[in-house]
Amino acid sequence: MKRYSEELRRHIVKQIEAGKLTVLEAQREYEIGCYQSIYNWLYKYSRSLKKGTVLVVQKESEERKNQDLRKANKELEAALGRKQMEIDALYKLIEIASKELDVDLKKSFGDKPSKP
């Protein structure tokens, strides 16, 4: 079993807290046998992480991707809302035209195939 100096442990914790390394990357880079050792170091040396909490490290590219996805989602929701308003307006138009013409356009529309 390898032993790691306190200085190296603190260095690894600082790199993880700064977002320069993930726990998995630190485990691979420093050839640490068990990732749980790194979590133990985090709980011991971290200024912000306390036992029982989960550390989530996102790289800038992941955060940017999440922001882009949220923006695209909002745009799609807005487009869907606009389309629903158009559909509602068309249904209302059909309803008004049906009353004016005294014909149920919903039923009669598309009943008969058009003649060429």
N, CA, C and O of each residue as an XYZ file, in Angstrom:
464
protein
N       0.839     -1.183      0.000
C       0.000      0.000      0.000
C       0.884      1.247      0.000
O       1.811      1.363      0.801
N       0.585      2.173     -0.904
C       1.367      3.404     -1.008
C       0.962      4.366      0.086
O      -0.185      4.380      0.534
N       1.918      5.169      0.506
C       1.667      6.229      1.482
C       1.936      7.558      0.773
O       2.908      7.689      0.028
N       1.078      8.525      1.010
C       1.206      9.829      0.379
C       1.430     10.874      1.462
O       0.786     10.858      2.511
N       2.359     11.781      1.182
C       2.676     12.806      2.170
C       1.489     13.747      2.348
O       0.636     13.873      1.470
N       1.456     14.404      3.504
C       0.383     15.358      3.770
C       0.447     16.508      2.766
O      -0.588     17.023      2.341
N       1.631     16.901      2.397
C       1.805     17.986      1.425
C       1.177     17.605      0.080
O       0.479     18.414     -0.531
N       1.425     16.379     -0.378
C       0.854     15.927     -1.636
C      -0.668     15.815     -1.525
O      -1.385     16.180     -2.456
N      -1.152     15.322     -0.411
C      -2.602     15.220     -0.205
C      -3.256     16.597     -0.302
O      -4.270     16.769     -0.978
N      -2.657     17.579      0.387
C      -3.205     18.944      0.349
C      -3.163     19.525     -1.073
O      -4.084     20.219     -1.504
N      -2.068     19.223     -1.788
C      -1.927     19.701     -3.163
C      -3.034     19.127     -4.047
O      -3.635     19.852     -4.840
N      -3.299     17.853     -3.915
C      -4.348     17.201     -4.703
C      -5.706     17.799     -4.364
O      -6.508     18.057     -5.262
N      -5.976     18.022     -3.083
C      -7.249     18.618     -2.657
C      -7.403     20.005     -3.260
O      -8.485     20.349     -3.735
N      -6.336     20.817     -3.252
C      -6.413     22.164     -3.824
C      -6.707     22.114     -5.317
O      -7.482     22.922     -5.828
N      -6.089     21.166     -6.018
C      -6.325     21.044     -7.460
C      -7.770     20.643     -7.746
O      -8.380     21.135     -8.695
N      -8.308     19.760     -6.933
C      -9.696     19.341     -7.124
C     -10.639     20.499     -6.817
O     -11.585     20.741     -7.566
N     -10.393     21.210     -5.733
C     -11.242     22.347     -5.363
C     -11.196     23.456     -6.407
O     -12.189     24.147     -6.632
N     -10.037     23.623     -7.044
C      -9.885     24.665     -8.065
C     -10.471     24.237     -9.410
O     -10.548     25.041    -10.339
N     -10.881     22.979     -9.514
C     -11.464     22.491    -10.757
C     -10.431     22.076    -11.781
O     -10.763     21.859    -12.946
N      -9.186     21.963    -11.362
C      -8.132     21.559    -12.292
C      -8.104     20.045    -12.490
O      -7.624     19.552    -13.511
N      -8.619     19.321    -11.516
C      -8.674     17.864    -11.575
C     -10.006     17.381    -11.026
O     -10.597     18.022    -10.156
N     -10.474     16.257    -11.535
C     -11.593     15.572    -10.904
C     -10.997     14.505     -9.995
O      -9.796     14.236    -10.046
N     -11.828     13.905     -9.174
C     -11.350     12.845     -8.292
C     -10.785     11.700     -9.130
O      -9.732     11.150     -8.809
N     -11.483     11.346    -10.192
C     -11.031     10.254    -11.052
C      -9.702     10.591    -11.725
O      -8.813      9.744    -11.804
N      -9.567     11.821    -12.207
C      -8.311     12.231    -12.838
C      -7.165     12.209    -11.834
O      -6.059     11.783    -12.165
N      -7.421     12.664    -10.613
C      -6.385     12.646     -9.579
C      -5.992     11.214     -9.259
O      -4.811     10.917     -9.082
N      -6.976     10.325     -9.185
C      -6.693      8.921     -8.893
C      -5.785      8.330     -9.960
O      -4.835      7.614     -9.645
N      -6.072      8.627    -11.209
C      -5.254      8.098    -12.305
C      -3.866      8.737    -12.348
O      -2.852      8.050    -12.463
N      -3.845     10.072    -12.253
C      -2.577     10.794    -12.397
C      -1.587     10.445    -11.294
O      -0.395     10.282    -11.553
N      -2.076     10.331    -10.076
C      -1.190     10.067     -8.947
C      -1.163      8.592     -8.548
O      -0.573      8.219     -7.534
N      -1.818      7.759     -9.368
C      -1.850      6.310     -9.159
C      -2.297      5.951     -7.747
O      -1.643      5.190     -7.035
N      -3.428      6.525     -7.372
C      -3.991      6.274     -6.054
C      -4.949      5.101     -6.202
O      -5.855      5.139     -7.036
N      -4.759      4.076     -5.411
C      -5.501      2.831     -5.561
C      -7.001      2.964     -5.416
O      -7.751      2.331     -6.159
N      -7.453      3.772     -4.477
C      -8.885      3.843     -4.186
C      -9.326      5.300     -4.149
O      -8.727      6.127     -3.460
N     -10.383      5.602     -4.901
C     -10.877      6.975     -4.926
C     -11.392      7.420     -3.571
O     -11.433      8.617     -3.284
N     -11.787      6.467     -2.731
C     -12.286      6.816     -1.403
C     -11.198      7.518     -0.583
O     -11.504      8.365      0.256
N      -9.945      7.173     -0.820
C      -8.833      7.850     -0.137
C      -8.858      9.341     -0.451
O      -8.645     10.176      0.429
N      -9.120      9.667     -1.714
C      -9.151     11.074     -2.121
C     -10.320     11.786     -1.438
O     -10.174     12.920     -0.983
N     -11.472     11.129     -1.366
C     -12.606     11.743     -0.666
C     -12.279     11.942      0.812
O     -12.666     12.952      1.399
N     -11.582     11.003      1.408
C     -11.171     11.170      2.811
C     -10.267     12.388      2.959
O     -10.392     13.138      3.927
N      -9.359     12.591      2.008
C      -8.477     13.760      2.044
C      -9.297     15.035      1.858
O      -9.049     16.045      2.517
N     -10.268     14.978      0.960
C     -11.118     16.146      0.751
C     -11.848     16.519      2.036
O     -11.905     17.692      2.402
N     -12.407     15.520      2.722
C     -13.128     15.786      3.964
C     -12.187     16.322      5.046
O     -12.580     17.131      5.886
N     -10.953     15.860      5.007
C      -9.995     16.267      6.037
C      -9.382     17.637      5.754
O      -9.255     18.451      6.669
N      -9.000     17.904      4.506
C      -8.229     19.111      4.192
C      -9.020     20.218      3.500
O      -8.546     21.351      3.419
N     -10.191     19.917      3.011
C     -10.961     20.919      2.278
C     -11.501     21.984      3.229
O     -11.899     21.696      4.358
N     -11.502     23.209      2.744
C     -12.065     24.308      3.531
C     -13.589     24.345      3.417
O     -14.277     24.807      4.328
N     -14.105     23.856      2.296
C     -15.542     23.989      2.060
C     -16.307     22.672      2.102
O     -17.498     22.675      2.413
N     -15.673     21.568      1.806
C     -16.368     20.293      1.734
C     -16.422     19.632      3.110
O     -15.403     19.461      3.779
N     -17.618     19.274      3.504
C     -17.817     18.614      4.793
C     -18.292     17.191      4.562
O     -18.854     16.882      3.512
N     -18.073     16.348      5.515
C     -18.467     14.941      5.425
C     -19.962     14.841      5.132
O     -20.776     15.536      5.740
N     -20.309     13.963      4.188
C     -21.703     13.762      3.840
C     -22.161     14.583      2.651
O     -23.278     14.398      2.167
N     -21.321     15.486      2.174
C     -21.691     16.256      0.988
C     -21.014     15.641     -0.226
O     -20.032     14.909     -0.100
N     -21.545     15.942     -1.387
C     -21.013     15.393     -2.625
C     -20.361     16.526     -3.402
O     -20.940     17.603     -3.551
N     -19.173     16.282     -3.886
C     -18.436     17.269     -4.663
C     -18.732     17.057     -6.143
O     -18.526     15.965     -6.673
N     -19.215     18.101     -6.803
C     -19.465     18.038     -8.233
C     -18.563     19.077     -8.877
O     -18.677     20.272     -8.604
N     -17.671     18.611     -9.728
C     -16.758     19.515    -10.412
C     -17.127     19.517    -11.880
O     -17.154     18.470    -12.527
N     -17.412     20.697    -12.402
C     -17.731     20.819    -13.812
C     -16.650     21.653    -14.477
O     -16.230     22.691    -13.967
N     -16.228     21.184    -15.593
C     -15.282     21.963    -16.365
C     -16.055     23.071    -17.071
O     -17.271     22.982    -17.242
N     -15.341     24.109    -17.478
C     -15.987     25.253    -18.129
C     -16.778     24.831    -19.355
O     -17.861     25.357    -19.610
N     -16.239     23.878    -20.119
C     -16.937     23.454    -21.327
C     -18.263     22.786    -20.979
O     -19.247     22.961    -21.699
N     -18.306     22.028    -19.891
C     -19.554     21.397    -19.467
C     -20.554     22.457    -19.021
O     -21.739     22.359    -19.339
N     -20.095     23.459    -18.294
C     -20.984     24.528    -17.843
C     -21.516     25.302    -19.039
O     -22.699     25.642    -19.081
N     -20.659     25.583    -20.010
C     -21.088     26.299    -21.226
C     -22.125     25.478    -21.978
O     -23.118     26.017    -22.465
N     -21.890     24.169    -22.071
C     -22.829     23.278    -22.752
C     -24.184     23.294    -22.042
O     -25.228     23.343    -22.691
N     -24.162     23.254    -20.719
C     -25.409     23.303    -19.946
C     -26.154     24.618    -20.174
O     -27.377     24.625    -20.315
N     -25.422     25.721    -20.209
C     -26.049     27.024    -20.461
C     -26.668     27.057    -21.855
O     -27.780     27.552    -22.037
N     -25.941     26.528    -22.833
C     -26.453     26.503    -24.208
C     -27.718     25.651    -24.294
O     -28.671     26.011    -24.986
N     -27.722     24.521    -23.589
C     -28.897     23.647    -23.597
C     -30.094     24.320    -22.935
O     -31.221     24.203    -23.415
N     -29.846     25.027    -21.825
C     -30.941     25.743    -21.169
C     -31.507     26.828    -22.081
O     -32.722     27.019    -22.143
N     -30.630     27.536    -22.788
C     -31.069     28.598    -23.705
C     -31.887     28.000    -24.850
O     -32.940     28.528    -25.206
N     -31.402     26.899    -25.423
C     -32.119     26.251    -26.518
C     -33.476     25.747    -26.037
O     -34.465     25.830    -26.765
N     -33.522     25.232    -24.826
C     -34.779     24.750    -24.256
C     -35.792     25.889    -24.125
O     -36.963     25.719    -24.462
N     -35.347     27.039    -23.643
C     -36.242     28.196    -23.523
C     -36.763     28.637    -24.887
O     -37.940     28.970    -25.031
N     -35.876     28.639    -25.896
C     -36.286     29.030    -27.241
C     -37.326     28.059    -27.801
O     -38.293     28.478    -28.437
N     -37.122     26.768    -27.564
C     -38.079     25.769    -28.041
C     -39.424     25.894    -27.327
O     -40.478     25.752    -27.947
N     -39.383     26.158    -26.031
C     -40.627     26.349    -25.290
C     -41.388     27.565    -25.809
O     -42.614     27.533    -25.916
N     -40.668     28.632    -26.129
C     -41.308     29.831    -26.667
C     -41.922     29.545    -28.037
O     -43.039     29.978    -28.320
N     -41.193     28.814    -28.887
C     -41.707     28.470    -30.209
C     -42.950     27.588    -30.082
O     -43.917     27.761    -30.824
N     -42.919     26.656    -29.151
C     -44.076     25.791    -28.917
C     -45.280     26.616    -28.461
O     -46.404     26.371    -28.899
N     -45.050     27.575    -27.601
C     -46.124     28.452    -27.135
C     -46.732     29.249    -28.278
O     -47.951     29.400    -28.359
N     -45.872     29.763    -29.168
C     -46.374     30.514    -30.322
C     -47.222     29.619    -31.229
O     -48.284     30.034    -31.694
N     -46.761     28.410    -31.476
C     -47.493     27.483    -32.333
C     -48.836     27.106    -31.703
O     -49.841     26.992    -32.405
N     -48.853     26.917    -30.398
C     -50.112     26.595    -29.723
C     -51.096     27.745    -29.849
O     -52.294     27.516    -30.016
N     -50.609     28.980    -29.772
C     -51.488     30.138    -29.948
C     -52.064     30.174    -31.364
O     -53.232     30.510    -31.558
N     -51.233     29.823    -32.354
C     -51.709     29.776    -33.734
C     -52.809     28.718    -33.885
O     -53.832     28.968    -34.522
N     -52.594     27.549    -33.303
C     -53.580     26.471    -33.372
C     -54.888     26.899    -32.719
O     -55.970     26.681    -33.265
N     -54.772     27.516    -31.537
C     -55.976     27.989    -30.840
C     -56.726     29.004    -31.683
O     -57.956     28.972    -31.731
N     -56.013     29.905    -32.350
C     -56.644     30.926    -33.192
C     -57.340     30.276    -34.378
O     -58.441     30.682    -34.747
N     -56.709     29.267    -34.980
C     -57.330     28.583    -36.120
C     -58.586     27.831    -35.705
O     -59.583     27.840    -36.428
N     -58.545     27.181    -34.547
C     -59.748     26.501    -34.046
C     -60.880     27.502    -33.802
O     -62.039     27.228    -34.112
N     -60.537     28.640    -33.254
C     -61.550     29.671    -33.015
C     -62.130     30.158    -34.347
O     -63.337     30.372    -34.463
N     -61.268     30.330    -35.345
C     -61.705     30.746    -36.668
C     -62.662     29.715    -37.270
O     -63.689     30.079    -37.842
N     -62.330     28.449    -37.144
C     -63.205     27.378    -37.648
C     -64.546     27.411    -36.922
O     -65.600     27.248    -37.537
N     -64.498     27.623    -35.614
C     -65.729     27.685    -34.821
C     -66.620     28.843    -35.278
O     -67.825     28.667    -35.456
N     -66.032     30.023    -35.466
C     -66.797     31.199    -35.902
C     -67.351     30.988    -37.307
O     -68.512     31.297    -37.576
N     -66.507     30.453    -38.213
C     -66.954     30.214    -39.590
C     -68.068     29.180    -39.613
O     -69.002     29.304    -40.404
N     -67.990     28.167    -38.765
C     -69.043     27.150    -38.694
C     -70.371     27.779    -38.306
O     -71.406     27.440    -38.878
N     -70.357     28.691    -37.341
C     -71.589     29.366    -36.911
C     -72.134     30.265    -38.020
O     -73.336     30.298    -38.282
N     -71.216     30.996    -38.667
C     -71.643     31.929    -39.722
C     -72.233     31.185    -40.923
O     -73.223     31.626    -41.508
N     -71.628     30.069    -41.281
C     -72.069     29.323    -42.466
C     -73.105     28.261    -42.130
O     -73.659     27.619    -43.022
N     -73.362     28.081    -40.852
C     -74.307     27.077    -40.376
C     -73.930     25.677    -40.898
O     -74.786     24.898    -41.319
N     -72.617     25.389    -40.854
C     -72.076     24.092    -41.276
C     -71.005     23.693    -40.266
O     -70.199     24.522    -39.845
N     -71.003     22.444    -39.889
C     -69.962     21.978    -38.969
C     -68.700     21.691    -39.786
O     -68.525     20.602    -40.332
N     -67.834     22.692    -39.852
C     -66.626     22.560    -40.678
C     -65.678     21.487    -40.153
O     -64.933     20.893    -40.931
N     -65.694     21.234    -38.869
C     -64.820     20.210    -38.306
C     -65.180     18.844    -38.871
O     -64.298     18.045    -39.184
N     -66.482     18.576    -39.004
C     -66.918     17.278    -39.526
C     -66.828     17.236    -41.040
O     -66.399     16.231    -41.608
N     -67.222     18.302    -41.692
C     -67.294     18.261    -43.149
C     -65.935     18.478    -43.811
O     -65.759     18.132    -44.979
N     -65.017     19.021    -43.116
C     -63.694     19.258    -43.697
C     -62.984     17.922    -43.899
O     -62.754     17.176    -42.947
N     -62.650     17.642    -45.122
C     -61.908     16.440    -45.430
C     -62.749     15.198    -45.577
O     -62.198     14.117    -45.787
N     -64.086     15.304    -45.476
C     -64.943     14.138    -45.633
C     -64.921     13.623    -47.077
O     -64.825     12.424    -47.338
N     -65.010     14.558    -47.974
C     -65.102     14.177    -49.378
C     -63.760     14.414    -50.059
O     -63.158     15.481    -49.934
N     -63.313     13.405    -50.772
C     -62.053     13.613    -51.502
C     -62.272     14.630    -52.610
O     -63.330     14.654    -53.238
N     -61.294     15.451    -52.842
C     -61.418     16.457    -53.892
C     -61.356     15.782    -55.251
O     -60.645     14.794    -55.437
N     -62.122     16.336    -56.212
C     -62.162     15.763    -57.564
C     -61.104     16.441    -58.407
O     -60.949     17.661    -58.366
N     -60.382     15.651    -59.167
C     -59.330     16.229    -60.016
C     -59.847     16.977    -61.205
O     -59.062     17.506    -61.991
